[in-house]
Each structure stands twice: as C-alpha cells, then as structure tokens.
Amino acid sequence: MLMMAIAAFAMSCEGLNEGEQGKGNTEPSMKGVFYADIPGTKDLVEIAPGASKSYTLKACAYQNNVTDVVMNFSFKADPDAVATYNQANKTSYEMCPGSAFEFVTNEVMIPRYGKASTTAKIKVSASGLEQGKTYILPITLDKAKQTENWEVADTLAAFVIFKMSNVDPNAPGTENNPYEIASVDELKAMKSKLVEGTMVYFTLEKDLDMTGVTDWEPVNSLAYPFNMDGKGHTISNFTGTTSLFGYVVGKLSNLNVTNAQINNASGAIGILASTGGAQDNPVEVEHVNVSGKINNTAAHGTGGLFGIIINATINACSADVTLVSTKYDSGGIYGYDNSEAPKFSTVSNCWTAGDITGNRMVGGIAGNAANNSAVSPVVIKNCYSTAKVHAQFKYGGIVGDAAQGQKTGEGLDIKNHVEKCIAWNESIYSDVADASVHYSAGAVVGFTSVKNYLSDCYRRADLDFSDCPGNTFNVLFDQENSTPESPLKQVAQSTGGTNYNFPYHGKAAAAGATASQVAKALGWDEDIWDLSGALPFFKGGDAPVIIVDDNANGQLPDFGDHEFFN
C-alpha cells in the first residue's frame, strides 16, 4: 500500500507560537485576524496515478482573536506563496497545477465568538504531475461575508506538499494487470483488495451462479473506487437484503445480473448498489443489464440499478424488474439523484420493463430526478420504458418528479433535461381515491417545473393512464417542447383549487406505430440500438419482451420513418 501523508505549514487552530518558519508579523493589527488550516497533517504525500486523497480545511482565529459576528469564509490557492515557502525552507518545490486539486466544498462558518470554523474539503491527485517533481499547494483564506472587519494573518497557514509516486504499471490490480474473478469466492474477495483513493481494476472471467449464497456482504461499503469489466458475463440468482456491490464508484461495464432477489432492504437499494457514485468520485456505468425483484419498506430510494446516484453517467443499460417500495423515490434505473451542483448526472440510451410500484416520486427510468437542496441538473435522454408504473402521486412513464417539489422553481435553478424519451409503458396509474391533497401524474414526467427543458418526448398511443380517480381534470393531451423561457402551462385545477399539476405528457405516437419507429425518427444512435423490431434493443443483445395489443392480433402497420405522430 502506498505511503500517504501531508505537510502543513505548522499552524493549527490551537494558535501560533513564536519562531515558526515563514511567519511574518506576530501581532494582529485588529481584532479580526484569521488564517487557513489543514488540521493534524505534516510531511510528504505520495499519490499514485489515478488516485486522489481528500483533506479538511478550517478557518481559524489568530491567537486570542474571536469573531463577534457569524462569519462565512472561503479558501483559495495562492501561487505567490510558493517562493516565500521555498526561501524560508531552502526547497525548490513547484506550484501544484490546477488539474491536481479541487475544492470539493469551499465555504465554512465560524460561529459568533468562535475561534474555529466548520470544515471544507479539498481533493488532491496526481493529475498533471511529472514524475520526480515535488509540488506545493499553498492554501489561504479568500474572502469573508457579513463583515469587512477582518484580515488574513501574514503567515499563510496551510501548505499541501505532494508528489506522484512510482507505481509498477503491471502490479496486480492495475489497468494492465487486473484482478481476475472466476468464482463467487473471488467475487467476495474484491472487498479486501479495494484501497482508499486508488483505482483498482477487476475483470469477470466467467458466469457466476450465486444460488445458495446466504452470507453476502456488499463488495464496497466505503465508496472506494474500482473499475470492473464484466466482459459480457452474467451473475445470476443473487439473493439477500442488500445490494451486490454496496457502492459503485469508478466504472462498471459489460455485466449482466439476472434473477436477483432483494427483500426487506434496510436502506436505499438497487440490484447493483445502494449508491452509484460519490460527490468526490463519479461513476460511469455502461452496458450493464439487470433483472429481478426488489422489495423495500425501510427507506427512500429504490431502483433497478441504484437506489441513489451521485455524479453518475449511465449509458446503454437496462432493468427488467418487479419493484415494490412503500417509501418515496423509486425508478427503473435509479430512485433519486443526490448530486451537488455544479456536478450533474446523465442517463442515456437506457430501457426498463416490468412493474414499478411506489409511494410517490415514481418513474419508469427515475423516481426523483433530483433530491438535493443544492440542485444539480440531471439529463435523461434517448430512454424508453414499457414498465407498469403505479404510485399515489408524482409518477410518470419516464420520471416521477423532475422538479424537487418546486413547480415554479422558486429559489432553485433546476433546469433538468428530459429529451427524446419514449413512454411506451403498459399502464401508468394511481388507485388512491383521495383528491384533497397534491397529486400529479404524467405520461412522460409526473411533476415538472417551469425551469426544466422538456423536448421531443412521445407516449404510446393506447397508454392506459390515470391520475388519482378524483383528479378527472388531468387527462392525456399533446404538449409542445418547453424551456425556462417558454415553460409548460399548469393543468387546470380541480374544484377548490387544492391540487396543482405540472405533468408532461409529451405527444402521442400514431396508433399502431412501434417504439422502434419512434426511436428511429428521433435519431437514436443505431450504433447502440437495433431498431429492426417493435421495441428497440441493444446491438448484440436480446430483444425485450413485446406487449401485444389483443385487438391488433399481433399485427402492426408498416409506418415510414417519420410517420410516428398524429
């Protein structure tokens, strides 16, 4: 395991001592003098290529100073301090390149009469570093809010000193020499090979049958990064109360998981993982297909692949699931997105089937597109669902809630995108009769916002759709594309005006048109999709189950490429 440590320039929130190297004036010129600190760190850090490490930052009052108001500080890197440090310490370090550090969070608060702040976080990596060179990253306070009665201590408080470590490119677990998994025991052993801050590589070398495995613990309980190429193999008959991987951080590709059974889950859950991605580490999921049953009565966030996604890119994946949750946020691909701005998630070229039943915020692809107070945009495009979607309210064929409960976007710059999606669901309905509370359902999106982008989405012509039985005013109708500048209009309210509905139904496809014809006319990527059948399916994969209209006797007319709308 790599040696990892860090050097801070000898200051902490305990205060300053006389004679510290590099220190300037020792006496503050005014009451509000503050400095930046990286608590409890020293020495050099060596970081492997592809790895990263995060540290906390604090703002501290100088010596006996305190703040007489609540103060919010932010931090910055200060290249001008490199020469000062090198001169004081007889070193020749270079300024860290911008590609090798990131302020994950960059605001802290010192309470009134306090001396130390809450914590922010900075992440350092080997990105852009040259072998053999040592780099320095000086951190100081940037600005404060609420008051101008403050200044930065002459001594810059925190220096991160690090270099890229020498790593054998052919060591086990590296990209050139991944760990090979050929048994259930080796799948279990993945957990022991994961390393904080280091990408570890795996390949699945054969199909695995998990019948009879009753003691499963998720592979990744600490959100460590890994890259697993399933090489087209299948993990079948997984059962348990938890997910297969726990966290997926890094990349997961070319994998099938079939006939999974997850019952009485204890938290957010998906067949692959409870959570895909992390605020510090994104996830990329590609060519992953799952099928099975999920039952969750414990927590919000249930999905075919993931209960929660954070900073995720999901492409060319599918989920054929029977999903039942008594809680909020359920979807065929994921339950809810918890990314923090400015990062965002994208779900593209995915399909779902089966039966998705939840309380509220329920969708064929996503239950709740964004479930975070610091809303980050979500993009869902070129996806379709044939699933039955059943919920109390805020449910849709593609997305349940794309507005985080903000129908007009007050206070939130939401701007989610739902583009070129096809709601080919068998049915979308609620069996709750009480219309006295807030309900909303849509063929494409159940509840949207005036700030969202909704474009070129279509629904099945014979879709069996109903809002709450008491909400007879919300019926299917065609809607034009919308943007924040030209938003959707609110559906007429019921008597008494207690309900407000912002559904997005898209447009109806022509009677008898196939989903593949709609997809072809929308320009879906035929390097990914085979559009030769009634339903789109992935090139080289199996075609989804086709739901046949008995009245049509299994016959569909031959429509031209662009004759999919009325």
N, C-alpha and C positions, 0 to 999 in steps of 0.2 A: 504494500500500500504506500502511496506517495506521502512524503513528509509535507505537511501543510502548516504554516504559521504565518504571522503577520507582524509588521513593525509599525508602531505608532510613535509619534514624536513626543513621548514622555510627558503627556498631560492626561489627567483624568478628572472626573467630576469631584474627586476628593480635594482638588485645588492645586495650585502651583507652589513649587519650592524654589528658593534662591539657587542660582547657579546652574539652572537647567540649560543644556546646549541649545543654541539658536534663539534664546529668549531675548526679547528687546526690553522695553521699559517694564519695570516691575510694579509700578504704582498706577492704578487706574486714574484716568483724568476725570471720570464722572461715575455716577452710581451704576449705570447700566453697561457693564463691560462683560462680553460673553465670548466663548470660543467653542470650536467643534472638537468632539472627542469620539474615538473608537474604543469602547471600554475593554480593558483586560487583554490587550494584544501587544505583541512585540515580536522581533526577529523577522526572518525572511519567509515568504511563502513561495513554494514551487507548485505551479499549476500545469497539469497535463493538457496537451492539445485536445480541444473538445470539452474540457471540464470547466467548471466555474465554482466559485465559493462566495457566499454572501456574509456580510457583516452588518452589525447595527451601528448607527450613528446617533450621537446625542449632542444637544446644545447645552452648555454649562455656564453658570455664572462664575466670573473670575473672583478667586479668593473669597472675601466675605460679602461680595455683591449678592443682591437678590433683586428680583423684578417686582415692582409694586403694581403691575398690571399683568393680566394674562397675555403672554407673548407667543406668537407663532413664527418660527424660524424656518428657513430653507438653507440648503447647502450648495456648494459649487466646487468644482476642481479649479485650482489656482496654479497655472503653469509658471507664473512669476516666482513662485516659492521654491522651484527646483534649484536654482543657482544658490539661493540662501542656504538651503539644506546641504548641498554639496560642499560649499565653502566651510560651513561650520563643522562638518563631519569628515572632511577630506575624502569625499566619494566622488564618483563621476556617473551617477545614475541619470538615465534619460526620462523625460516626461512620458508617462503612460499614454499610448494612443487612445483616441476616443472609442475605437472599436473594442477595447478591452475592459471597459467599465460601463456600468449603467446604474443610475439611481432608480431603484425599484420603487421606493417611496421617498419623498423628498420634503416632507413638512413635518415638523414636530411642534409641540406645545409645552411651554414652561408655565405652570400654574402661578397665580399671584403669590408672591413671597417665596417662590420656589427657587432652587439652585440647579436643578437638573430637569431635562425635558423628557417627554416620551421618546420613543425610538423611531428612526427611519431606517432604511436598508439600502446598502449598495452592493452590487454584484461585480466581481472581477473575474476575468477569464484570460485565456492565452490568445485570444483572437487578435491578430495583427502583430504579435510579438515576434522578435527574431531570436533564434537560438543563441545562447551565450550572453545575451544582454540582460542587465538588471534595470528595472523600471521603477519609477516612483510616482505615486499619485497623491498630491497634496490636497487635502480637503479643508475648506474653511466655511464659515457662515457667509451666506449670500445676502440675505435681507431679512427684515423683520416686519411684521404687520402690527397695527394698533398704536405704535409709538415711534417717535424718532429719537427718544432719549436713550440711546444705546450706541455702542461701538464695538468693533471686533478687537480682541486682545492682540497686541503686537506679535505675540508668538502664535504661529499657525499650529493648531493643536494636533492635527492628525495626518500622518503620512502612511500610506499603504505602500510597501516595498515588495516587489514580487518579480518572478522570472518564469520562463517556460522550462519545465523540467524535461530531462532527457528520457524519452519513452521508447522502448523497443516496439516498433510498429508491428512486429509479428508475435508479441506476447499474447497469451491466451486471453480471450475476451475482447480483443481489439478487432477493428474492422477487417483486417487481413487474416485474422485467425479467430473467428467467433467460436464461442462455446456451442457444441452440437448437442441437441436434445433428441434422444431416440427412445425415451421411456418416461413413464409417469414419475418415477423416482428422480430422474434428471430434471423434469419439469419442476418438481418440488424444490430441487437444489438450486434453482435460479436465484432464490431469495438470498442464499448465502454468498452469492457471487456479486451482488449489487454493491456499489460504492458511492457514497455521497459525492456529488459534484463531478463524477466521471461517467462518461457514456460507456456502457458495457454491451457487447454485441452477442447475439444468440441466433441460431438457426434451428428450425424444426425439421428433423431428418426423416420422420415417418409419421403416419397417422397414429393417434393415441386414443385408446378406449378407456374412459375413466369409470366404467361400471364397477361398483363396489367400493370406490374410494369415498370414505366417510369422514376422514380426519383432515379435510382440506383447509389449509390456511392460505390466504391470498399471497401471491408471489411478492408483491411490493406494498408494504404497509407504511413506508416512509417517503414516498414520492421521489425515489431515486431514479435517475434517467437510465433508460435502456433502449436498445434497438433490437427488435425481433423480426426476422423474416421467416414467415411460416412456410415459404416455398410451395404454397398451394395445398399443404396438408391439412388434415381435419382432426380436431379434438372433439370427441363425441361422448355423450352420456355423462356430462359433468352434473353433479347434484350437490346441493348444500344450501346454507342460509346466507352465504356471502358470495362475492364475485370470484371470477377466475384469477384476475391479476391484482385487484385492490386499487392500485393507481397505475395508469399508463402514462408515463412521461418520457418523451423521446420520440420513438417511431415504432409502429406496429403495422405489418403489411403481409399480404398474401396468406391469409389464415381463414379457415372455416371452423366454426364452433357449432355443432349440431346437437339437437335434442337435449339442451341444457335445462335443468330444473332447479329454480331458486325459489324457496318457500320460506315464509316468515322471516324475511330480511330484517336486520336490526338497524338499518340506516339507509341512506341514499344507495341505489343499487342499479347495476346493469349487468348483463351477462359477462361482458368483458371486464368491467371495472366499476367501482362506485364513482370514481373521478377520472376523467381524461384530461391531462394537462395540469399545470400549476401556474401561478402568477409569474414565477421566476423562470419556469421551464415549459415551453409549449409542447404540444403533442401533434404528431402527424399520423393519421390512420388512413390506410389506403388498401383497397381490395380485401376487405375483411367482411365476412358474411356470417351471421348468427341466426340460429333458430332455437325455439324452446318456449318455456313458460316461466313467468315471474310473478310472485305474489308478495306485495309489500304493504303491511299495515302499520309500519313503525315510523316512517319518516318521509318527508317530501323529497322528490327527485327519483323517478324510476324511468328507465329507458331500456330499449333493446340492447344497445351497446354500452351506454354510460348513464348513470344517474345524473351526474353533473359533468359539464365540460368547462374548461378554463383555458382560454387562449389556444383553441384547437383548430386544426384543419382536418376535415373528414371528407374523403373523396372516394367515389366508386365503392360504396359499402351498402349492405342490405341487412334487414332484420325481418324475419317472419316469426312473429311472436304472439303468444297469448299473454297479455299483461294486465294484471289487476292490482290497483292501488286504492286504498281508502284515503290517501293523502293528496296533496297538491302536486302539480308539475310532473306529468307523465307523457312520454312520447316514444314513437317507434325507434328513433335513433338516440335521442337523449331527453332527460327530464327537464333540466334547466341549465342556462349558461350563467356562470358566475365570474366572467372575465371582468377585469378592471380597465377602464379607459387609460391610455389610448389603444390598448391591445383589443383585438376582436377575433371572433371565431367565424369560420366558413364551413358550411355543409353543402356539398355539390355532388351531382350525379349519383344520388342515393335513392333506393326504393325500400318501401316497407309493405308488409302484408300481415294479416292475422286479425286480432281483436284487441283493442286498446281501451281499457276501462279505468277511469279515474274519477277523482272528486271534482276538481276544477283545474284550469290550465292544462288541457289535454289535447294533443295533436298527433297526426299520423307520422310526422317527422320529429317535431319538437313540441314539448309541452309548454314551456315558458322560455321564449327566445332570450330573455334577459332578466335575471333575478338578482340584480345588484344595484345598490344605491348610486354607485358611480358607473352608470350605464355605459357599456361599450357596445358599439354597433355589432350586429350579427348579420351575416349574409347567408341566405338559404336559396339556392338556385339549381335549376335543372333536376329537380327531385320529383318523385311521384309516390303515391300511396294508394293501395287498394284496401287498406285495413278498415274494419268497422271501428268507429270512434264513438265512445259512449261516456258522457260525463254530466255533471249537474249544470255547469255553465263555463264560459270561456273555453270553448272547444272548437277545433277546426280540422279539416281534412289534412292540412299540412302543418299549421302552427295553432296552438291553443291561444296563447297570449303573446302578442308581439309588441306590447306597449307598457309592460310592467305596471298595469293598472292606471296609467296616465293617458286618458282618452285624448286630451288635447296637448299632452306633453309639457304641462306646466312644470317648470323647474328642471326638466330633463331634456337633454338634447339627444333624443333616442336614435332616430334615423336608421332603423333596421331596414334590411333589403329582403324582399321575397320576390324572386324573379323566375319567370319561365317554369313554374311548377305546375303539376297536373294532379288535381284532386280526383282520382279515379276510385274513390272509396266506395265500398258497397253500401254503407249507410253511415250517417252522422246524426246522432240524436240524443235527446235527454228524456228521461222518464220521470223527472221531478215536476210536479204539477204547480208548485207554489211560484207565482209570478210577482210576488210582492217585494222581492229583492233583486239585486243586479244580476241580469242574465245577458249573455251574448254568445252567439254561435255563428260560424261562417263556413262556407264550403271550403275555402282556402285558409283564411285566418279567422279565428273566433272573435278576437278583440284586438283592434289595432289602434293606431294613433295618427293624428294629422301630420306628424313629423316623419312617418315611415315612407319608404319607397316601395310601391307595390306595382308590378308590371308584368304583363303578358302571361297571366296565370289562367288556367282553364279547369273546368269541372266536368265530370261525367254528366251527360245529358239526362240520364234517368236516375240521378242520385237520389237516394231515399234520405231526405233531410228534414229535420225538425228542430226548432228551438224548444225551450220549455213549453209544454202544451198551453200554458196561459199566455204565452207571447205569440199570438197569432199574427202580429204585425211583421215579424221577422221571417220573410219568405225569400226564396231564391230569386235574384234578378241579376242582370248583367251589369258590371261596373267597369268603367274606364280605368286606365292606369292612373296612379296618383303619386304625387311628390309633396314635400313640405310646402311648395309654392302653390300646388293645386291638389289639395287633400280630398280624401273621401268625405262624403256627407254622412251625417248621423242618420241612422234609420229612425223612422217615426216612432215616437214613444207610445206606450200603452196608456190607457186611461189613468189619470192621476199623475203621470209623468215620473213614476218611481224608478223606471228602468231606463238605462241608456245603452245603446248598442252601436258599436263600431265594427260590424263584421266586414270581411272582404270575401265576396263570393266569386271573384273573377268573372269569366264568361263561360257560357255553356258551349261545349263542343256540339257539333251537329249530331243528331240522332243517328246511331249506328256507326259513327266514326270510332276508330280504335285509338287507344292511348299512344301506340307507336306512330300512327299518322299525325297525331297532335305533336308528338315529340319531334318528328321529322320536320314539320312545318316551323317549329320553334327553333330549329337549327341545333338540336342537341348533337354533341360530338359523336360521330359514328366510328371514331377510333375506339371509343369506350363502349358505346351502345350498339347492340344488334337490334335493329328496328324492323326485322322481317316478319315478326309475329304480331299477335294482337297486343301484347304487352312488351315494353322494352325490357331487355335483359342484357347482362354484361357479355361482351365478346368472350367466347371460350367458356362461358358458364351455362348453367341450366336455366331454362325458361321458367318464370314464375307461374304459379297456378292461375289459370284463367277462369274468371267467374262468368258463366254463360247465362244470358237472359233467356229464360224458357220460352218467352214469346217470340224470340227471334229464331228459335230452333237451331241455335248454334251458328247461324249464317250472318255474316257482316258484309255490307256492301263495299265495293271497291272504290274508296274515295281517292281523289287526287291529293297530291302532297299538301296543298294549301286550302282544301275544302273542309276544314275542320270546325268552322264556326258558322252560326246561322246568319 
